[in-house]
Amino acid sequence: MGTAPDASQKRKNDRSSMPDTLTYNGFVDQPFQTTVREVAQLEGIGLHSGRFVRVSICPAPANSGIKFRRIDVDGQLQTVIAHASYAEQARLCTRIVNSEGITLETIEHLMAAFAGVGLDNATIEIDASEAPILDGSSQPVLEALNNVGIELLPARRKYMIVTKPVEAQLDCGAWARLEPAEQLQIDVKIEFDDRAIGHQSFSYTHHDGSFATELAAARTFCQLRDVELMQNAGRALGGSLNNAVVVDDGEILNEGGLRIEREFARHKALDCLGDLFLVGMPIKAKMTALRPGHALSTKLVHALLNDPTAYKVIEAGSEHSRSDSFAMPEYAAAAMA
């Protein structure tokens, strides 16, 4: 009867089976954890704050996950972890907050890009309470990540597998559901009274290259009549036609119009992808949503994580589930309690 390999031997075996190179956009379907090869830099205006923001996406070791560091605050308070445990329901953005009350918001386009390219681990240094909106899409983030490159780490990925349906709904009638599926699928339907948007639907299947071709360039959007209301409430202070699609009475006000067919519905799918990544690892499920938004997505992810019978966690390449032995990271378990 043989003995089980020790941890060092397992790491050696994992490293020896890692491919030397991967094709462009080839990091979603492979089994190893990833990080960035070098620091990726971004800068721009915060959509809601109107402040200029600088961001550095830095390499991180395996099993670190996605962590933000607010370098504009005291060092002991800086870290804000991108996990649903720390997500607050917010209507106009995705907001996370640490145990000291330090917040960070509008991270959804960053999170969508990370999920979209298969980036598992990174430390993101940011000098404000809000991520920059850039051009309103994830395209600049995707380009920054591709410029520095993604590298494999000698540790296998873990996936969250949804095992039974989970639902969430809001008082306004919006609803969303997660159910078992072989790979991540996102089906969204939106309904707006302005005929420039109208009723749209979009179905997205997540795999190598799909994010870049189907979602990354889709921009956030709003109706002109809502801009003044938001700004009077201290929101959208950095919004402009340079970082959002704005519609009014059936017309698209941006020069050049839309970038891509059904851009509005595609952007909602992009937002859902980013919000789902707050489970802390890639997820395999089908998400169906009517009138999706960040508050709804956050409520759905909380509903999933609050029901341990609704999911299991599997290590890539293994034949068996680790749901019985999987322990949520201590920081997450404490926050969900």
Backbone hydrogen bonds in HBPLUS format (Angstrom, degrees):
<---DONOR---> <-ACCEPTOR-->    atom                        ^
c    i                          cat <-CA-CA->   ^        H-A-AA   ^      H-
h    n   atom  resd res      DA  || num        DHA   H-A  angle D-A-AA Bond
n    s   type  num  typ     dist DA aas  dist angle  dist       angle   num
A0010-LYS N   A0006-ASP O   3.01 MM   4  6.34 154.7  2.07 152.0 159.8     1
A0011-ARG N   A0007-ALA O   2.95 MM   4  6.25 157.0  2.01 151.2 156.8     2
A0012-LYS N   A0008-SER O   3.00 MM   4  6.21 152.8  2.07 141.6 149.2     3
A0013-ASN N   A0009-GLN O   2.84 MM   4  6.11 154.4  1.91 148.9 155.9     4
A0014-ASP N   A0010-LYS O   2.84 MM   4  6.08 158.5  1.89 149.6 155.7     5
A0015-ARG N   A0011-ARG O   2.89 MM   4  6.09 162.4  1.93 148.7 153.3     6
A0016-SER N   A0012-LYS O   2.98 MM   4  6.14 155.7  2.04 145.8 152.3     7
A0017-SER N   A0013-ASN O   3.15 MM   4  6.32 135.2  2.36 140.7 151.2     8
A0017-SER N   A0014-ASP O   3.20 MM   3  5.32 134.6  2.42  97.2 109.3     9
A0018-MET N   A0015-ARG O   3.24 MM   3  5.25 160.8  2.28 102.2 108.0    10
A0026-GLY N   A0023-THR O   2.92 MM   3  5.15 124.1  2.24 149.4 140.2    11
A0157-ARG N   A0031-PRO O   2.83 MM 126  5.69 172.5  1.83 154.6 154.2    12
A0033-GLN N   A0155-ALA O   2.85 MM 122  5.77 171.3  1.85 169.4 167.8    13
A0153-LEU N   A0033-GLN O   2.79 MM 120  5.34 153.8  1.86 150.8 146.6    14
A0121-ASN N   A0034-THR O   3.08 MM  87  6.14 140.5  2.24 142.9 154.8    15
A0035-THR N   A0151-GLU O   3.05 MM 116  5.61 146.5  2.17 150.5 160.1    16
A0151-GLU N   A0035-THR O   2.83 MM 116  5.61 169.4  1.84 162.7 165.8    17
A0037-ARG N   A0149-GLY O   2.91 MM 112  5.42 166.7  1.93 137.0 137.3    18
A0040-ALA N   A0057-ILE O   2.94 MM  17  4.96 159.6  1.98 138.3 142.8    19
A0057-ILE N   A0040-ALA O   2.77 MM  17  4.96 167.7  1.79 151.7 155.1    20
A0042-LEU N   A0055-VAL O   2.92 MM  13  5.05 157.6  1.97 148.1 149.1    21
A0055-VAL N   A0042-LEU O   2.79 MM  13  5.05 162.2  1.82 159.3 154.6    22
A0044-GLY N   A0053-VAL O   2.96 MM   9  5.43 152.3  2.04 148.6 156.8    23
A0053-VAL N   A0044-GLY O   2.68 MM   9  5.43 158.4  1.73 161.2 168.7    24
A0133-ILE N   A0045-ILE O   2.87 MM  88  6.14 165.6  1.89 156.7 153.4    25
A0046-GLY N   A0051-ARG O   2.76 MM   5  5.32 152.1  1.84 149.7 159.3    26
A0050-GLY N   A0046-GLY O   2.89 MM   4  4.91 147.1  2.00 125.0 134.1    27
A0238-GLY N   A0047-LEU O   2.72 MM 191  4.39 156.0  1.77 140.2 138.3    28
A0237-LEU N   A0048-HIS O   3.25 MM 189  4.99 155.8  2.31 109.0 108.4    29
A0127-ASP N   A0054-ARG O   3.38 MM  73  5.94 149.0  2.48 154.7 161.8    30
A0056-SER N   A0125-GLU O   2.85 MM  69  5.03 154.5  1.91 145.8 152.5    31
A0125-GLU N   A0056-SER O   2.81 MM  69  5.03 153.0  1.88 155.0 154.1    32
A0058-CYS N   A0123-THR O   2.78 MM  65  5.09 168.0  1.80 150.0 152.1    33
A0123-THR N   A0058-CYS O   3.07 MM  65  5.09 161.2  2.10 135.6 141.6    34
A0064-SER N   A0061-PRO O   3.29 MM   3  5.86 137.2  2.48 138.5 136.6    35
A0122-ALA N   A0065-GLY O   3.05 MM  57  6.44 157.7  2.10 142.8 141.7    36
A0082-ALA N   A0066-ILE O   3.10 MM  16  5.60 162.0  2.13 149.8 153.4    37
A0067-LYS N   A0122-ALA O   3.05 MM  55  6.44 165.1  2.07 161.6 166.4    38
A0124-ILE N   A0067-LYS O   2.74 MM  57  6.15 164.2  1.76 157.6 163.1    39
A0068-PHE N   A0080-VAL O   2.89 MM  12  5.10 165.9  1.91 147.3 149.9    40
A0080-VAL N   A0068-PHE O   2.80 MM  12  5.10 161.5  1.83 145.3 149.8    41
A0069-ARG N   A0124-ILE O   2.75 MM  55  5.98 156.9  1.81 151.1 149.8    42
A0126-ILE N   A0069-ARG O   2.94 MM  57  6.11 165.0  1.96 161.9 159.9    43
A0070-ARG N   A0078-GLN O   2.98 MM   8  4.63 172.0  1.99 121.3 121.9    44
A0073-VAL N   A0070-ARG O   3.20 MM   3  5.92 163.9  2.22 122.9 123.8    45
A0071-ILE N   A0126-ILE O   2.93 MM  55  5.92 137.8  2.11 143.4 153.8    46
A0077-LEU N   A0074-ASP O   2.94 MM   3  5.51 153.9  2.01 119.3 127.7    47
A0083-HIS N   A0081-ILE O   2.90 MM   2  5.67 126.3  2.20 109.9  93.9    48
A0086-TYR N   A0083-HIS O   2.88 MM   3  5.70 157.9  1.93 124.9 130.5    49
A0084-ALA N   A0278-LEU O   2.72 MM 194  4.92 146.9  1.82 147.3 138.5    50
A0087-ALA N   A0084-ALA O   3.05 MM   3  4.78 167.1  2.07 103.4 107.3    51
A0097-VAL N   A0086-TYR O   2.86 MM  11  5.40 146.5  1.97 143.8 153.9    52
A0088-GLU N   A0095-ARG O   2.92 MM   7  5.64 161.9  1.96 148.9 154.2    53
A0106-THR N   A0094-THR O   2.91 MM  12  5.18 125.8  2.21 131.6 147.6    54
A0096-ILE N   A0104-LEU O   2.86 MM   8  5.43 166.8  1.87 163.5 166.1    55
A0104-LEU N   A0096-ILE O   2.86 MM   8  5.43 143.4  1.99 162.0 163.4    56
A0098-ASN N   A0102-ILE O   2.97 MM   4  5.47 156.9  2.03 144.6 149.1    57
A0101-GLY N   A0098-ASN O   2.97 MM   3  5.41 164.5  1.99 118.4 121.6    58
A0105-GLU N   A0129-SER O   3.01 MM  24  6.46 148.7  2.12 137.5 145.8    59
A0131-ALA N   A0105-GLU O   3.04 MM  26  6.46 160.7  2.07 172.2 173.3    60
A0111-MET N   A0107-ILE O   2.93 MM   4  6.15 168.9  1.94 162.1 165.6    61
A0112-ALA N   A0108-GLU O   2.88 MM   4  5.98 151.4  1.96 141.0 149.0    62
A0113-ALA N   A0109-HIS O   3.16 MM   4  6.22 155.3  2.22 134.3 140.4    63
A0114-PHE N   A0110-LEU O   2.93 MM   4  6.25 157.0  1.98 153.2 160.0    64
A0115-ALA N   A0111-MET O   2.97 MM   4  6.19 169.9  1.98 151.7 154.1    65
A0116-GLY N   A0112-ALA O   2.70 MM   4  5.75 148.0  1.80 141.5 152.5    66
A0117-VAL N   A0113-ALA O   2.97 MM   4  6.13 147.4  2.08 150.2 154.3    67
A0118-GLY N   A0114-PHE O   3.07 MM   4  5.99 124.4  2.39 138.2 152.2    68
A0119-LEU N   A0114-PHE O   2.82 MM   5  4.85 173.6  1.83 149.8 149.8    69
A0118-GLY N   A0115-ALA O   3.31 MM   3  5.09 140.4  2.48  92.0 103.1    70
A0136-GLY N   A0133-ILE O   2.89 MM   3  5.32 159.5  1.93 137.8 139.5    71
A0220-THR N   A0136-GLY O   2.82 MM  84  5.20 140.8  1.97 125.8 135.8    72
A0138-SER N   A0216-ALA O   3.04 MM  78  4.91 139.2  2.22 150.7 157.4    73
A0141-VAL N   A0138-SER O   3.11 MM   3  5.29 119.8  2.49 102.3 117.2    74
A0142-LEU N   A0138-SER O   2.92 MM   4  6.17 163.5  1.94 160.3 165.6    75
A0143-GLU N   A0139-GLN O   2.93 MM   4  6.18 161.6  1.97 156.2 160.5    76
A0144-ALA N   A0140-PRO O   3.00 MM   4  6.14 154.6  2.06 140.4 147.2    77
A0145-LEU N   A0141-VAL O   2.94 MM   4  6.19 160.1  1.98 154.8 159.7    78
A0146-ASN N   A0142-LEU O   2.93 MM   4  6.14 158.6  1.97 149.6 155.9    79
A0147-ASN N   A0143-GLU O   2.91 MM   4  6.04 142.4  2.05 142.4 152.5    80
A0148-VAL N   A0144-ALA O   3.32 MM   4  6.62 149.9  2.41 144.2 149.6    81
A0149-GLY N   A0145-LEU O   2.83 MM   4  5.82 147.2  1.94 147.3 157.9    82
A0155-ALA N   A0153-LEU O   2.75 MM   2  5.58 142.1  1.89 101.9  92.8    83
A0316-ALA N   A0157-ARG O   2.76 MM 159  5.37 168.6  1.77 152.6 155.5    84
A0159-TYR N   A0314-ILE O   2.79 MM 155  5.34 160.2  1.83 153.2 159.1    85
A0314-ILE N   A0159-TYR O   2.96 MM 155  5.34 155.0  2.02 149.1 155.9    86
A0160-MET N   A0282-PRO O   2.91 MM 122  6.30 167.1  1.93 158.3 162.1    87
A0284-LYS N   A0160-MET O   2.82 MM 124  6.20 159.7  1.86 166.8 169.3    88
A0161-ILE N   A0312-LYS O   2.75 MM 151  5.25 176.1  1.75 168.1 169.3    89
A0312-LYS N   A0161-ILE O   2.91 MM 151  5.25 144.9  2.04 140.2 151.6    90
A0162-VAL N   A0284-LYS O   3.22 MM 122  6.39 172.9  2.23 160.9 162.4    91
A0163-THR N   A0310-ALA O   2.80 MM 147  5.16 165.6  1.82 124.4 129.4    92
A0166-VAL N   A0178-LEU O   2.81 MM  12  5.17 149.9  1.90 148.1 155.8    93
A0178-LEU N   A0166-VAL O   2.80 MM  12  5.17 160.4  1.84 155.2 162.1    94
A0168-ALA N   A0176-ALA O   2.94 MM   8  5.46 148.8  2.04 158.3 160.2    95
A0176-ALA N   A0168-ALA O   2.88 MM   8  5.46 155.4  1.94 161.8 162.9    96
A0170-LEU N   A0174-ALA O   2.88 MM   4  5.41 157.9  1.93 154.8 158.4    97
A0173-GLY N   A0170-LEU O   3.06 MM   3  5.68 166.3  2.08 120.4 123.8    98
A0175-TRP N   A0290-LEU O   3.25 MM 115  5.45 147.8  2.36 137.1 146.6    99
A0290-LEU N   A0175-TRP O   2.89 MM 115  5.45 163.4  1.91 159.6 165.0   100
A0177-ARG N   A0288-THR O   2.81 MM 111  5.28 149.2  1.91 151.6 161.5   101
A0288-THR N   A0177-ARG O   2.91 MM 111  5.28 157.9  1.96 150.2 157.6   102
A0179-GLU N   A0286-LYS O   2.99 MM 107  5.30 142.4  2.14 137.8 149.5   103
A0286-LYS N   A0179-GLU O   2.85 MM 107  5.30 163.0  1.88 156.0 160.8   104
A0206-HIS N   A0184-LEU O   2.92 MM  22  5.43 173.2  1.93 160.3 162.6   105
A0185-GLN N   A0285-ALA O   2.91 MM 100  6.37 153.7  1.98 153.7 158.4   106
A0287-MET N   A0185-GLN O   2.78 MM 102  6.09 167.9  1.79 153.6 155.6   107
A0186-ILE N   A0204-TYR O   2.79 MM  18  5.07 159.3  1.83 148.7 155.1   108
A0204-TYR N   A0186-ILE O   2.80 MM  18  5.07 160.3  1.84 144.9 151.8   109
A0187-ASP N   A0287-MET O   2.76 MM 100  6.09 169.2  1.77 167.3 171.0   110
A0289-ALA N   A0187-ASP O   2.90 MM 102  6.35 152.4  1.98 161.3 169.5   111
A0188-VAL N   A0202-PHE O   2.97 MM  14  5.52 166.2  1.99 159.7 161.7   112
A0202-PHE N   A0188-VAL O   3.00 MM  14  5.52 151.3  2.09 147.8 153.1   113
A0189-LYS N   A0289-ALA O   2.96 MM 100  6.35 135.9  2.16 153.3 166.3   114
A0291-ARG N   A0189-LYS O   2.73 MM 102  5.95 171.3  1.74 172.4 175.0   115
A0190-ILE N   A0200-GLN O   2.82 MM  10  5.39 161.9  1.85 157.1 163.4   116
A0200-GLN N   A0190-ILE O   3.11 MM  10  5.39 151.1  2.20 135.9 144.6   117
A0192-PHE N   A0198-GLY O   2.99 MM   6  4.85 150.6  2.07 118.9 128.2   118
A0197-ILE N   A0194-ASP O   3.00 MM   3  5.78 155.2  2.06 122.4 128.6   119
A0198-GLY N   A0194-ASP O   2.82 MM   4  5.80 149.8  1.91 164.5 159.3   120
A0210-SER N   A0207-HIS O   3.09 MM   3  5.58 161.1  2.12 130.9 136.8   121
A0213-THR N   A0209-GLY O   3.30 MM   4  6.48 157.6  2.35 149.2 154.9   122
A0214-GLU N   A0210-SER O   2.87 MM   4  5.71 149.0  1.97 150.4 157.8   123
A0215-LEU N   A0211-PHE O   3.02 MM   4  5.12 156.7  2.07 131.1 138.0   124
A0216-ALA N   A0211-PHE O   2.92 MM   5  5.75 169.4  1.93 160.6 158.6   125
A0218-ALA N   A0215-LEU O   2.97 MM   3  5.60 161.3  2.00 127.6 133.6   126
A0245-VAL N   A0220-THR O   2.87 MM  25  6.26 165.1  1.89 149.2 152.5   127
A0222-CYS N   A0245-VAL O   2.93 MM  23  6.46 145.3  2.06 162.3 170.8   128
A0247-VAL N   A0222-CYS O   3.07 MM  25  6.52 155.6  2.13 152.0 159.7   129
A0226-ASP N   A0223-GLN O   2.86 MM   3  5.48 148.8  1.96 117.4 126.8   130
A0224-LEU N   A0247-VAL O   2.83 MM  23  5.87 164.6  1.86 167.8 167.2   131
A0227-VAL N   A0224-LEU O   3.09 MM   3  5.32 145.6  2.21 105.5 115.3   132
A0230-MET N   A0226-ASP O   2.90 MM   4  6.12 160.9  1.94 154.0 159.0   133
A0231-GLN N   A0227-VAL O   2.91 MM   4  6.14 164.4  1.93 155.5 159.9   134
A0232-ASN N   A0228-GLU O   2.89 MM   4  5.99 151.9  1.96 146.8 154.2   135
A0233-ALA N   A0229-LEU O   3.19 MM   4  6.38 131.2  2.44 134.3 146.3   136
A0233-ALA N   A0230-MET O   3.02 MM   3  5.07 132.3  2.26  95.6 109.3   137
A0235-ARG N   A0230-MET O   2.78 MM   5  4.94 160.6  1.81 145.3 141.1   138
A0234-GLY N   A0231-GLN O   3.03 MM   3  4.90 160.5  2.07 103.2 106.8   139
A0239-GLY N   A0236-ALA O   3.25 MM   3  5.05 165.1  2.27 101.3 105.1   140
A0243-ASN N   A0240-SER O   3.13 MM   3  5.60 162.2  2.17 111.5 116.7   141
A0253-LEU N   A0246-VAL O   2.88 MM   7  5.68 168.7  1.90 166.7 170.4   142
A0248-ASP N   A0251-GLU O   2.85 MM   3  5.24 152.9  1.92 146.4 155.4   143
A0251-GLU N   A0248-ASP O   3.01 MM   3  5.24 158.3  2.06 111.7 118.7   144
A0257-GLY N   A0254-ASN O   3.04 MM   3  5.38 162.1  2.07 127.3 129.7   145
A0266-ARG N   A0262-ARG O   2.97 MM   4  6.18 161.4  2.00 156.0 162.1   146
A0267-HIS N   A0263-GLU O   2.92 MM   4  6.08 151.2  2.00 144.1 151.0   147
A0268-LYS N   A0264-PHE O   3.23 MM   4  6.58 151.7  2.31 144.3 151.5   148
A0269-ALA N   A0265-ALA O   3.06 MM   4  6.42 151.1  2.15 147.0 154.7   149
A0270-LEU N   A0266-ARG O   2.89 MM   4  6.24 151.5  1.97 147.7 156.1   150
A0271-ASP N   A0267-HIS O   2.89 MM   4  6.22 160.2  1.93 152.9 157.0   151
A0272-CYS N   A0268-LYS O   3.00 MM   4  6.25 156.6  2.05 144.2 150.5   152
A0273-LEU N   A0269-ALA O   2.94 MM   4  6.21 154.0  2.01 148.9 155.6   153
A0274-GLY N   A0270-LEU O   3.09 MM   4  6.43 160.9  2.12 154.6 158.6   154
A0275-ASP N   A0271-ASP O   2.95 MM   4  6.20 161.0  1.99 153.2 158.6   155
A0276-LEU N   A0272-CYS O   2.88 MM   4  6.01 155.9  1.93 151.7 157.9   156
A0277-PHE N   A0273-LEU O   3.27 MM   4  6.45 139.5  2.45 139.8 149.3   157
A0278-LEU N   A0275-ASP O   3.11 MM   3  5.54 161.2  2.15 110.3 116.0   158
A0279-VAL N   A0276-LEU O   3.14 MM   3  6.12 159.4  2.18 125.4 126.7   159
A0280-GLY N   A0277-PHE O   3.10 MM   3  5.91 166.7  2.12 118.9 122.7   160
A0297-SER N   A0293-GLY O   2.96 MM   4  6.21 164.2  1.98 155.9 160.5   161
A0298-THR N   A0294-HIS O   2.92 MM   4  6.02 164.5  1.95 150.9 155.1   162
A0299-LYS N   A0295-ALA O   3.07 MM   4  6.19 156.7  2.13 140.8 147.3   163
A0300-LEU N   A0296-LEU O   2.93 MM   4  6.17 152.2  2.01 148.8 156.7   164
A0301-VAL N   A0297-SER O   2.96 MM   4  6.22 163.2  1.98 154.4 157.7   165
A0302-HIS N   A0298-THR O   2.99 MM   4  6.17 159.9  2.03 148.7 154.5   166
A0303-ALA N   A0299-LYS O   2.99 MM   4  6.17 153.9  2.05 142.3 149.5   167
A0304-LEU N   A0300-LEU O   3.00 MM   4  6.33 151.4  2.08 147.4 155.0   168
A0305-LEU N   A0301-VAL O   3.01 MM   4  6.27 171.8  2.01 157.3 157.6   169
A0306-ASN N   A0302-HIS O   2.92 MM   4  5.96 140.8  2.07 147.0 157.3   170
A0307-ASP N   A0304-LEU O   3.11 MM   3  5.52 163.2  2.14 112.8 117.7   171
A0310-ALA N   A0307-ASP O   2.88 MM   3  5.54 167.5  1.90 127.5 131.0   172
A0322-ARG N   A0313-VAL O   2.85 MM   9  5.43 146.9  1.96 147.6 158.6   173
A0318-SER N   A0315-GLU O   3.02 MM   3  5.62 162.1  2.05 141.6 142.5   174
A0326-PHE N   A0322-ARG O   2.73 MM   4  5.54 129.3  1.98 152.6 167.2   175
A0332-ALA N   A0329-PRO O   2.89 MM   3  5.34 121.3  2.24 109.2 124.3   176
A0333-ALA N   A0329-PRO O   2.92 MM   4  6.19 164.9  1.94 162.0 167.0   177
A0334-ALA N   A0330-GLU O   3.01 MM   4  6.11 162.0  2.05 150.7 155.0   178
A0335-ALA N   A0331-TYR O   3.24 MM   4  6.33 151.7  2.32 134.9 142.1   179
A0336-MET N   A0332-ALA O   2.96 MM   4  6.19 149.2  2.06 151.9 160.1   180
